């Protein structure tokens, strides 16, 4: 199913595949920047910068370096948690979880053109409320056991398809995803596979990114319409 054109953010048009989450807790800079370049060369369609440890000055320096890299590849950069950092670094958007700033304040700060994604965990009602408030994509997980968030609750992958049909927005699957187990999530309805360790801990990041993209080549989108008001 393809989300209704009126609900699809321009930066997400034609983007199905690997959502590379560049986590500074998994690979240190500058190695993470080098690996991000490999992931983009391998076909990653979206990149997120996630950094829970660095101070504000280092986060800004790193985010700007990633933003410049993404511009060269024509791929949007999303910053995890920090709308102000996204604006200062020249990123295209922000990803917000339950404990982050409210989506409405992020929209006010970043403007209508910004790409704003939200974590919905396994909660379809939360997803429904955030979609109504103007979120651009909805992330669900954990789909598999995750070393990045070992305490995360697991979801039923069928939730991905239900959310797409009901809400008409791109759906992101996250949590323990690898190139070996991702096909089932694509089949369930994931527009994007958000990957951390399954990408950055690979021996060949570029080749692994290509394997993720190949999952989408084998599963073309279906031309359906969302269930309005479902």
N, C-alpha and C positions, 0 to 999 in steps of 0.2 A: 504494500500500500504506500502511495506517495502522499505526504501531507498536502492539504489544500494550498494552492499557490498564495492565497491571501494570508496564510499563517506562517509561511516559510520565510525566514530571514534571508536577505539576498546573499549573505556570506555563506549560507549553507546550501544554496542551490547547486545541485550536481555533486554534492560532497557526501559520499557513502564510503565508509572504510575505517582506517586506523586513526584513532584519536590518541596521539602520543602524549602521555602525561610525564613531562620532564621533572622528575622529583629529585631535588638536590640532596635528599636523604638517602638516595640509592646510589647516585653517582655524583662525585664532587665536581665543581667547576675547576678547571676548564674542560675536563673530560666530558661532562654532561653536554656542553655546547657542541663538542665534536660529535658526540653520539646523536644529538638532535639533528645535526646536518646529515648524518647517515640515514636517519629515519625519514627525513624529508626527501632525500634523494631516492629512497626506497618507495615513496608514494604516500606517506602519511598525509592526511587531508586536513588535519587540525592539530595544533600543538597547545598544550597547557603548561604553564610554569607553576610548579608547586614547591614551596620552600618554607618549612616550618621552623627553621633554625637560624638563618642568617639575620643580621640586623638590617634596619631599613635602608642604610646606604648600600650595603652589598646586594640586597634584593633589587634595588633600583638599577645598579650597574648590570646585574645579571639579566634582569628583565629587558633592559635596553639592548643588550647583546642578542638575546633571543628574538626580540622584535625585528632587529635588523636582518637576522638570518631568515626569519619567516617572510619578510618583505622580498628578499631575493628569490624565494621559492614560490611566492604568490599564495602563501598559506596563512590563514588567520592565527594570531596568538591570543590565547585566553589566559588570564592570570587567576590563580586560585586565591580565594578569600578576600583580596584587597582591591576594591574599586579605585581607590586613590592611586595605588601603584600602577594599575592598568592605565589610568589616564596619563600619569607622569612618564610612563615608559613608552607610550605610543602603541599599546596593545589594542586589539580590536574588541576585547570584551573581558568579562569576568565570569568565574564560576563560583557559586555561592552554596554553602551548606547550611545546616540547621542553625549553627552557632555564629554565622557570619552576619555582616550588615544586611538589613532588609533589602529585598529586591527593589522595592519602590525607591529607596534612597540611592541605590546604585544606578537606577535608571535616570534619576534626576541629575546625578553627578556626571554620568557618562553620555547621556543624551539618547535620543530615539534610534540612532544608527548603531549603537553598541550591541554586541552579541552577548546576551546574558543567559547562562545556563544554570540550572539548579539541581541539587541532589534531592531526590525523592525517596531514596532508600527502597522500601517495599510498599510505600503508602500511595495508593492511587488517589485518595482524596486530597492529600497534600499536593500531588501533581495537578489535580484538577483546579485547585485554588491558585496555584502558581501560574498555570497556563492562563487562567482568566485574568491574572494580574499582569500578564505580559511577558512571561518567560519565553525564550526562543528555542530552548531544547530542554528535555527532561532526562535526567540520569537515574538509573535504577541499579541497585546492587546491595549486597554482594551476590554475584552470580555463582561463584565458586569460592572455596576457601582462599582467603587472601592473607599473605604475609605483610602487606602494607597496612591493612586494618584487620588484624586477627580476630577482633571481637565483633566484627560486623555480622549482622543477621543475614541469612541466606534468603534469596527470593525464588519464587517459582518463575522460570523463564517465560512462561505463558503470559506473565504480566506485561512483558514488553509489547506483544501484539495487541493486548487489550488496551494499553495506553495509547498506542498509535491510532487505533480505530476510534477510540472515544474522544481523543483530544486533538488529533490532527497536527501534532508537532513531532519533529524528529526525536527519536528515542535513543539514548546512549546506554549501553550495558557496561558495567564496571565490576571489578572484583575477581582476582585470580584468573584472568583471561590469558590464554596462550593461543598460539597459532594452531595448536592441536585440538583445543576444545572450543574455539570460537565459532565454528561452523554451525553448531546447534543454536547459538544466540542469533546469528544472522537469519537462520531459518525461522526463529521465533519472532523476529521483527526488529532487531537492532539495526538502526541506521548507522551507528558508529560504535566501535569497540574501543573503550578507554582502557589503555594498557600501561602498566608501570613496569614491574619486574619482568614480566613476560617478554618485554622488548629490550630494556636496558641491560639485563643480565645475559642476553643472548651473545654467543660468540661472534656472530655477524649481524649487526643491527640492521644494516641495509637489506640483507637477504630476508631477515625476519619480517621487516616491514612489507616487503614484497609478498611474503606468504600471507600476511593479513589481508592485503589488497586482493589477492587471488580468491579469497573466500567470497568477496563481493562479485567478482567476475563470474563466479560459478552460480550466483544467486541474484539474478536481475530483479529490480523492484517491480512490484505489481501495480498496475494502473487502476487503483481503486480510490474511492472517496471516503473520508472519515464519516463516522456515524454522528452527524450533527446532533448535539444535545444529548448524546448518550451518557 
